[in-house]
Amino acid sequence: QVQPVESGGGLVQAGGSLRLSCTASGRTFSNYAMGWFRQAPGKEREFVAAINWIGARTVYADSVKGRFTISRDNAKNMVYLQMNSLKPEDTAVYYCAATLIYERAKVGMDYWGKGTLVTVSS
C-alpha cells in the first residue's frame, strides 16, 4: 500500500500559479495510478486529474483542462499538480490519492492524503 502526503498549498492571487506535490511512501509506488481531488467549502469532493502508473495517460476535469497539469516522477515517488491561471473558484482543499486501477481513478481511489489548502484571492 501507499500513503500519500500533500504539500505546496497556500494563498495566491487570481491568475497566478501554484504547484502541489504529493509524496507517497511504499516501494510499490510505481504500480499505482495517482490522482488529485478537491473539496471546496460547503461542496462535495470532486475529481481534478489522474495519471496512470507510468505517466503515459492523463485525464482532467473539464473545469481545469488546459490550466492544470498532472505529472509524476516514479524515481522520487512524487506526483505533481501544476496549476496555472488560477481562479477564485479553484479555492479548495486538494487531496492526493492512489489506486491500482487507472480506469477507476475518478471514483475508486484506495488511499488518500489529508489534503493541502489552496486559496485563490480575487
C-alpha positions as CSV (number, residue, x, y, z in Angstrom):
1,Q,0.0,0.0,0.0
2,V,1.0,3.7,-0.2
3,Q,0.3,6.7,2.0
4,P,0.1,10.0,0.1
5,V,1.2,13.2,1.7
6,E,0.4,16.5,0.0
7,S,2.3,19.8,0.2
8,G,2.6,23.1,-1.7
9,G,-0.8,24.7,-0.9
10,G,-1.1,28.4,0.0
11,L,-2.5,31.7,-0.9
12,V,-2.2,33.0,-4.4
13,Q,-3.9,35.8,-6.4
14,A,-6.2,35.1,-9.3
15,G,-4.3,34.5,-12.5
16,G,-1.3,33.2,-10.6
17,S,0.2,29.7,-10.4
18,L,0.9,27.1,-7.8
19,R,2.4,23.6,-7.8
20,L,1.2,21.0,-5.5
21,S,3.4,18.0,-4.6
22,C,2.5,14.6,-3.3
23,T,4.9,12.1,-2.0
24,A,3.8,8.5,-1.4
25,S,5.6,6.1,0.8
26,G,5.9,2.5,-0.2
27,R,8.2,0.5,-2.5
28,T,5.3,-0.2,-4.9
29,F,4.5,3.5,-5.7
30,S,5.1,3.0,-9.4
31,N,2.3,0.4,-9.5
32,Y,-0.3,2.9,-8.6
33,A,-2.3,5.4,-10.7
34,M,-2.4,8.7,-8.8
35,G,-4.9,11.4,-8.8
36,W,-5.9,14.8,-7.4
37,F,-9.3,15.7,-5.9
38,R,-10.5,18.9,-4.3
39,Q,-13.2,19.9,-1.9
40,A,-14.4,23.5,-1.7
41,P,-16.2,24.8,1.4
42,G,-19.8,23.6,1.5
43,K,-19.3,21.3,-1.5
44,E,-18.7,17.7,-2.2
45,R,-15.2,16.4,-3.1
46,E,-14.6,16.4,-6.8
47,F,-12.2,14.8,-9.2
48,V,-9.5,17.1,-10.6
49,A,-6.9,15.0,-12.5
50,A,-5.4,11.5,-12.7
51,I,-2.3,9.9,-14.2
52,N,-1.5,6.2,-14.8
53,W,1.4,4.3,-13.3
54,I,4.0,5.3,-15.9
55,G,2.7,8.8,-16.8
56,A,1.6,7.9,-20.3
57,R,-2.1,8.5,-19.7
58,T,-3.8,11.5,-18.0
59,V,-7.4,12.7,-17.6
60,Y,-8.7,16.0,-16.3
61,A,-11.9,17.5,-15.1
62,D,-13.4,19.9,-17.7
63,S,-13.1,22.8,-15.2
64,V,-9.3,22.5,-15.1
65,K,-8.5,21.3,-18.5
66,G,-5.9,23.5,-20.2
67,R,-4.9,25.1,-16.9
68,F,-3.7,22.3,-14.7
69,T,-1.1,19.6,-15.5
70,I,-0.6,16.4,-13.6
71,S,2.8,14.7,-13.7
72,R,4.8,12.1,-11.8
73,D,8.4,11.1,-11.1
74,N,8.5,7.4,-10.0
75,A,12.2,7.6,-9.2
76,K,11.3,10.1,-6.4
77,N,7.9,8.7,-5.5
78,M,6.3,12.0,-6.4
79,V,3.2,13.3,-8.1
80,Y,2.7,16.9,-9.0
81,L,-0.2,19.2,-9.9
82,Q,0.9,22.4,-11.8
83,M,-2.0,24.9,-11.5
84,N,-1.9,27.9,-13.8
85,S,-4.4,30.7,-14.4
86,L,-5.9,30.1,-11.0
87,K,-9.4,31.4,-10.3
88,P,-11.2,32.1,-7.0
89,E,-13.4,29.1,-7.7
90,D,-10.3,26.9,-7.5
91,T,-10.2,27.6,-3.8
92,A,-10.4,24.2,-2.0
93,V,-8.6,21.6,0.0
94,Y,-6.7,19.5,-2.5
95,Y,-6.2,15.8,-1.9
96,C,-3.8,13.3,-3.4
97,A,-5.0,9.8,-3.9
98,A,-3.8,6.4,-5.2
99,T,-5.4,3.4,-6.9
100,L,-4.1,0.3,-8.6
101,I,-6.7,0.6,-11.3
102,Y,-6.4,3.7,-13.5
103,E,-9.8,3.3,-15.1
104,R,-11.4,3.7,-11.7
105,A,-9.3,6.8,-10.8
106,K,-12.3,9.2,-10.9
107,V,-14.4,7.2,-8.5
108,G,-12.4,4.4,-6.9
109,M,-9.3,5.7,-5.1
110,D,-8.0,3.4,-2.4
111,Y,-5.6,5.6,-0.4
112,W,-5.9,9.3,0.4
113,G,-3.8,12.0,1.8
114,K,-5.0,14.5,4.4
115,G,-5.1,17.4,2.0
116,T,-3.5,20.8,1.4
117,L,-5.4,24.1,1.3
118,V,-5.3,26.3,-1.8
119,T,-6.8,29.8,-1.5
120,V,-7.1,32.0,-4.6
121,S,-7.9,35.6,-3.9
122,S,-9.7,37.8,-6.4
